[in-house]
């Protein structure tokens, strides 16, 4: 159950100096409701389509001269999150390589960096507050077994993108905690019911820290390890899907450090929570066992089919699932099991038993799904294939007719398109065209109706090992995407290939660019860029 405390022993008395700082920090107006041009979650709301209705966006920029660069700020040194923009704030997950608070000292020799969610002012990049989450592998493992150093990757920090509604932030920490935060931080006091922020951000074995105006305000928290029995792997990565009172969360349950054992074969891969309280409401019930190839990193999408809402989930077994969405809050009790409506095996001839004996096999292996499914016009578009680190090179995009029920593997496929090699990304669909990146340094433009290819573009040099981990963003007639080598590309979103700009940034890009209020936001490993058209 969520760990909550009432105002009392967990409440921290602020010193006069801190009260003065808090007063100053609270002088600007508190966050406003999300505007129509905000980007309050990763991808389009519900459908997860990687598009934006923003216009008047730049088709080039230059960090060296400042051309079309509104502002740029330092973050950590390893950043895999995607920015989210809402209520005048920009949120990005990173690590604590460049501490904003000297009290939080990491161990750079051991590369044990705290997870950080940074909050900046949208206007000028001013630092507002941060959530600090100590590493899970500094803490007791989930059970009394040998320590698993891959529960929370050493330097990865906080990887999950936030989801924002009003002044509430919903996010999954690097410790596998589903959290609700106040968008204002501590600027309007510690709101509760969770009141133990000082203990939560303190290293294990250390006394609770004094809460100050630059700290996050946690409203409620649910620990997926203790409360749902998961075994996280590498880094928790989840973009929470918000539907009315419900939060749908992929759990990042996966293999252990051997990459051959699933310690929690029956643990949920998709869980549902009450957004108001953090109460655990429902789970998928798939119990995939060792069919989990690596980890459940694909976040869910939502769509309405035949008058009912369906939740689409890309499984770590290479199968795309559809569940009936919850309609009403269930009474207190054990979590419900979501009703499975259909399933589509994206790789039906792949091994289904003893899957981990194929680890490291680049020719034969099971498939998994890392990017999100996208719902568009009664179809789901999903990419997957062999695992990027441990599986075969084969990868593809599938288009699925979602109007069926049961096993639609043989009847649901509309088309399939082969990618060059491994794929981590989510498609962008705009004006009948589908754009997607792969780990073979290629951007693809495909006909969304038929799967017919129009063009490809290769990033970097032919002899370079260039990967796209993030997805494309389509906005204002342009395609934006960045590579792990730090190359940022802008192309025309058209059937005819036209490269508008190639910009070399300071370091690699793992996340996806986003557009909000006339600005493109791009996070590299160590900086966050706000890019907008400016006068000469």
ABEGO torsion letter per residue (X at the ends): XBBBBBBEAABBBBBAAAAAAAAAAAABBBBBBBBAABBABBEBBGAGBBBBABBGBBABBBAAAGBGBABBBBBBABBABBBBBBGGBBBBBBBAABBABAABBBBAAAGBBBBBBBBBBAAAGBBABBBBBBBAAABBBABBBBBBAAABBAAAEBABBBBBBEABBBBBBAAGBBBBBBAAEAAAEBAOABAAAAAAABBBGBBBBBBBAABBBBABBBBAAAAAGBBBBGBBBBBBBBBEABBBBBAGBBBBAAGABBABAABBABBBBBAAAGBBABBAGAGAEAABAABBABBBBBBBBGGBBBBBBBBAAGBBBBBBBBABBBBBEBBBBBBBABBBBABAABBABGAAAABGBAABBBBBBABBBBBBGGBBBBBBEBBAAABBABBBBBBBBAABBEBAAAAABABBBBBABEBABBBBBBGGBBBBBBAAGBBBBBBAAAGBBABBBBBEBAABBBBBABBBBBBGGBBBBBBAAGBBBBBBBBABBBBABBBBBABBBABBBBBBGGBBBBBBAABBBBBBBBBX
